[in-house]
Amino acid sequence: MRIAIDGMGGDNSPSAVVEGCVEALKEFKDIEIVITGPEEKLKNELSKYQYDGSRVKIIDATEVIGTNEHPVMALRKKKDSTLNKALKLVKDKECDAVISAGSTGAFLAGCTLVIGRIKGIERPALSPIMPGINGPFIVVDAGANVDCKPQYLKQFAIMGKVYYENVIKVSNPTVALVNIGAEEEKGNELTKETYSLLKDSNLNFVGNIEPRDISNGDVNVVVCDGFVGNTVLKMYEGVASNLLGTIKSEITSSIITKIGALFILPVIKSLKNKFDYKEYGGAPFLGVDGICIKAHGSSDARAFKNAIKQARTFYVNDTLAKLKVELEANTNDKN
């Protein structure tokens, strides 16, 4: 498997990107890496590590698309950007997947315009896997589409189901629709119409789920429009971060609490790891006709290595082909 890497995407590029690539090469012997970016800069970073040079290729790229640029305009103007060149490698079938920690908007636009959508898919969806108390769950969509139609959300549910089955290895995962109440009649026109579509589908639809219940992890696939999904995602990350920060502050506030902390430190470390986004590495853009993984903008080496791991799992399980089969079987009526 060959993976295209945007070498200058993210807050910690290229150092974290390169280190993550080297760690992935050591762990997964069946992958090759193609990194796009300033050749000399990438060579300097790579020179810090021992790795199999036959499995790494650098493609020189002189431009970088920033997070404050208009996504489509930047893609069109910066033909020599690291992101453009990485995307083109997948489009031309020279690589099997692409990963970037750069601009989410530009990456989504590039995935759609350069690589293209799966036939029949109306909108690709950003789909991160999140840690829950009783198990991980996937949010579809987490920010790619703020304005949606009911048929988009049905497609999100189908794609989330297939991805969850193949990555988390759970057969016939449960699917729920984010809403302000559990009752079928609750919500706005979008959620009411979507509820009917999902209820009549062959998905394992369990009804509405209120935001306060999402973190339990009892539902595997959480479906919503991108506005709601992005709000849920950021609130979830913020609460987890603040909670862990508060616990740390409290247990170091006095000699007595510091002594007590020695006994609960393993529990705190376990809790921190359980709610750490780095464990999953990134979020796929489901619905794109290629494997496209968006890594977190602040990804460190471990997070980036895990994004590569996720791309590899996507590829090894032939998830893209399975998505196409499932979508064809469920969307013949265009609903």
C-alpha positions in Angstrom: 0.0 0.0 0.0 1.3 3.5 -0.9 0.1 6.5 1.1 0.4 10.1 0.1 1.2 12.5 2.9 0.7 16.2 3.0 4.1 17.0 4.6 3.3 20.6 5.5 -0.2 20.2 6.8 -0.9 20.8 10.5 0.5 22.9 13.4 3.5 20.7 14.0 4.6 20.0 10.4 6.9 18.8 9.1 8.5 17.4 12.2 5.5 15.6 13.7 4.4 14.4 10.2 7.9 13.0 9.4 8.3 11.3 12.8 4.8 9.8 12.6 5.6 8.4 9.1 8.8 6.9 10.4 7.0 5.2 13.3 4.4 3.9 10.9 7.0 2.4 8.6 8.5 0.5 11.5 5.1 -0.8 12.7 3.6 -1.7 9.3 5.9 -3.5 6.9 3.4 -3.5 4.0 3.2 0.3 3.5 5.2 2.9 1.4 5.1 6.6 2.1 5.1 9.5 -0.4 5.6 12.8 1.3 4.9 16.1 -0.5 6.7 19.3 0.6 9.9 21.3 0.3 12.4 18.6 -0.6 15.4 19.9 1.4 13.3 20.5 4.5 11.8 17.0 4.4 15.2 15.5 3.8 16.6 17.3 6.8 13.8 16.0 9.0 14.1 12.4 7.7 17.9 12.5 8.4 17.1 12.4 12.1 15.8 8.9 11.9 16.7 5.4 10.9 14.2 4.0 8.4 14.0 1.9 5.2 14.7 4.5 2.5 13.4 2.3 -0.2 9.9 2.8 1.2 9.9 6.6 1.3 9.7 9.0 -1.6 9.7 12.8 -1.5 7.8 14.9 -4.1 8.9 18.5 -4.0 6.2 21.1 -3.5 6.8 24.7 -2.8 3.4 26.0 -1.7 1.3 25.5 1.4 -2.4 26.2 1.7 -3.2 28.0 5.0 -6.2 27.5 7.2 -7.2 31.2 6.7 -7.4 30.9 2.8 -10.6 30.3 0.8 -10.4 26.5 0.1 -11.5 26.4 -3.5 -9.6 29.5 -4.5 -6.4 28.3 -2.8 -6.6 24.9 -4.5 -6.9 26.6 -7.9 -4.2 29.2 -7.4 -1.7 27.0 -5.6 -1.2 24.2 -8.1 2.2 23.4 -6.5 0.8 23.1 -3.0 1.7 20.1 -0.8 -2.0 19.3 -0.6 -2.7 19.5 -4.3 0.2 17.2 -5.1 -0.8 14.7 -2.5 -4.4 14.6 -3.8 -3.3 14.2 -7.4 -1.3 11.1 -6.4 -4.5 9.4 -5.4 -6.4 10.6 -8.4 -3.7 9.2 -10.7 -3.8 5.9 -8.8 -0.1 6.3 -7.8 -1.1 6.1 -4.2 -3.9 4.3 -2.4 -4.7 6.9 0.3 -4.0 10.5 1.2 -3.6 12.0 4.7 -3.4 15.7 5.7 -3.5 17.6 9.0 -3.9 20.9 7.1 -6.9 23.0 6.3 -10.1 20.9 6.6 -12.0 23.1 4.1 -9.2 22.8 1.5 -8.8 19.1 2.0 -12.6 18.5 1.7 -12.7 20.7 -1.4 -9.7 18.9 -2.9 -11.2 15.4 -2.1 -14.4 16.4 -3.9 -12.9 18.3 -6.8 -9.7 16.4 -7.5 -10.5 12.8 -6.4 -14.3 13.0 -6.8 -17.3 11.5 -5.0 -18.5 7.9 -5.1 -21.3 7.6 -7.7 -24.6 8.4 -6.1 -23.2 10.2 -3.1 -24.5 13.7 -2.8 -22.2 15.0 0.0 -19.1 13.5 1.5 -19.0 13.5 5.3 -16.3 14.0 7.9 -16.6 11.0 10.2 -14.4 10.9 13.3 -14.4 8.0 15.7 -14.7 9.2 19.2 -14.1 7.4 22.6 -17.2 6.6 24.6 -17.7 5.2 28.1 -18.9 1.8 26.8 -17.1 1.8 23.5 -16.2 4.1 20.6 -18.7 5.7 18.3 -18.6 7.5 15.0 -20.1 10.9 14.3 -21.4 11.4 10.7 -21.2 14.3 9.8 -18.8 16.3 12.0 -18.5 19.5 10.0 -18.3 19.0 6.2 -22.0 19.9 5.5 -23.7 22.5 7.7 -26.9 22.5 5.5 -28.3 19.1 4.8 -31.3 17.3 3.3 -32.8 14.1 4.7 -31.4 11.9 1.9 -27.9 13.2 2.8 -28.3 12.0 6.4 -29.5 8.6 5.2 -26.4 8.3 3.1 -24.3 9.4 6.1 -25.9 6.6 8.2 -25.1 4.0 5.5 -21.5 5.1 5.2 -21.0 5.2 8.9 -22.4 1.7 9.3 -20.1 0.2 6.7 -17.0 2.1 8.1 -17.8 1.1 11.7 -18.2 -2.5 10.7 -14.8 -2.6 9.0 -12.7 -0.5 11.3 -14.2 -1.3 14.7 -15.2 -4.8 13.7 -18.8 -4.7 15.0 -21.4 -6.5 13.0 -24.7 -4.6 12.3 -23.8 -1.6 14.4 -26.6 0.5 15.9 -27.5 3.8 14.3 -29.1 6.8 16.0 -30.2 10.3 14.9 -29.1 13.3 17.1 -32.2 15.2 18.3 -33.5 17.3 21.1 -35.6 14.4 22.4 -35.9 10.6 22.1 -39.5 10.7 20.8 -40.1 10.2 17.1 -42.1 13.4 16.7 -39.4 15.6 18.2 -37.1 17.9 16.3 -37.2 20.1 13.2 -38.3 19.2 9.6 -34.9 17.8 8.8 -34.8 15.4 11.7 -38.4 14.3 11.4 -38.0 13.5 7.7 -34.7 11.8 8.3 -36.2 9.7 11.1 -38.8 8.3 8.7 -36.1 7.4 6.1 -33.9 5.7 8.6 -36.9 3.9 10.2 -37.8 2.4 6.8 -34.3 1.4 5.9 -32.5 -1.9 6.6 -30.1 -0.2 9.0 -30.1 -1.1 12.7 -31.8 2.2 13.5 -32.6 2.6 17.2 -34.2 6.0 17.0 -33.2 9.5 18.3 -30.3 10.1 20.7 -30.0 13.2 22.9 -26.5 14.8 23.0 -26.1 14.0 26.7 -26.3 10.3 25.9 -23.8 10.3 23.0 -20.7 10.0 25.2 -22.1 6.7 26.7 -21.0 4.9 23.6 -24.1 2.7 23.6 -24.9 3.8 20.0 -22.2 3.0 17.4 -23.1 5.4 14.6 -24.4 8.9 15.5 -25.9 10.7 12.5 -26.5 14.5 12.2 -25.8 17.5 9.9 -22.4 19.0 10.0 -23.4 22.0 12.1 -24.7 19.8 14.9 -21.9 17.3 14.5 -19.2 19.9 14.7 -20.8 21.4 17.8 -21.0 18.0 19.5 -17.4 17.2 18.6 -16.0 20.5 19.9 -18.1 20.5 23.1 -17.1 16.9 23.7 -13.3 17.6 23.3 -13.6 20.8 25.4 -15.4 19.1 28.3 -12.9 16.2 28.3 -10.0 18.5 28.3 -11.4 20.8 31.0 -12.4 17.8 33.2 -9.0 16.3 33.1 -7.4 19.7 33.6 -9.6 20.3 36.7 -8.8 16.9 38.1 -5.0 17.6 37.7 -5.4 21.0 39.3 -7.3 19.6 42.3 -5.0 16.7 43.1 -1.9 18.9 43.0 -3.5 21.7 45.2 -2.0 20.4 48.6 0.4 17.9 50.1 -2.5 15.6 51.1 -4.0 15.5 47.7 -0.6 15.0 46.1 -0.1 11.9 48.3 -3.5 10.7 47.4 -2.7 11.2 43.7 0.0 8.6 43.8 -2.7 6.0 44.4 -5.1 7.1 41.7 -2.5 8.1 39.1 -2.9 4.9 37.0 -6.6 5.5 36.9 -6.1 9.1 35.7 -3.6 8.0 33.0 -6.1 5.3 31.8 -8.9 7.9 31.7 -6.7 10.3 29.8 -5.8 7.7 27.2 -9.4 6.6 26.8 -10.5 10.1 25.8 -7.4 11.0 23.7 -8.1 11.7 20.0 -4.6 10.6 19.2 -5.6 7.0 19.7 -7.7 7.2 16.5 -5.4 9.6 14.6 -7.9 11.1 12.1 -11.3 11.2 10.5 -12.1 9.8 7.0 -14.1 11.8 4.5 -16.6 9.1 3.7 -18.3 9.4 0.3 -15.1 10.3 -1.6 -13.9 7.8 -4.2 -10.6 7.3 -2.4 -9.2 6.9 1.0 -8.9 10.4 2.5 -8.0 10.8 6.2 -8.1 14.2 7.9 -5.7 14.2 10.8 -6.2 16.6 13.7 -4.5 20.0 13.1 -2.5 19.7 16.3 -1.5 16.1 15.7 1.8 14.9 17.2 3.8 12.0 15.8 1.7 9.4 17.6 -1.6 10.9 16.3 -0.2 11.0 12.7 1.1 7.4 12.9 -2.4 6.4 14.0 -3.9 8.3 11.1 -1.7 6.2 8.8 -2.9 3.1 10.7 -6.5 4.1 10.1 -5.8 4.5 6.3 -4.2 1.1 6.2 -7.2 -0.5 8.0 -9.5 1.2 5.5 -7.4 -0.3 2.6 -6.8 -3.8 4.0 -10.5 -4.3 4.7 -11.5 -3.1 1.2 -13.9 -0.7 2.8 -14.2 1.6 -0.2 -15.6 -1.2 -2.3 -17.9 -2.3 0.5 -19.2 1.2 0.8 -20.1 1.3 -2.9 -22.0 -2.0 -2.7 -23.9 -1.0 0.4 -24.8 2.4 -1.1 -26.0 0.9 -4.3 -28.2 -1.5 -2.4 -29.7 1.2 -0.2 -30.1 4.2 -2.5 -31.8 2.9 -5.6 -34.9 4.9 -4.6 -32.8 8.0 -4.1 -34.1 8.4 -0.6 
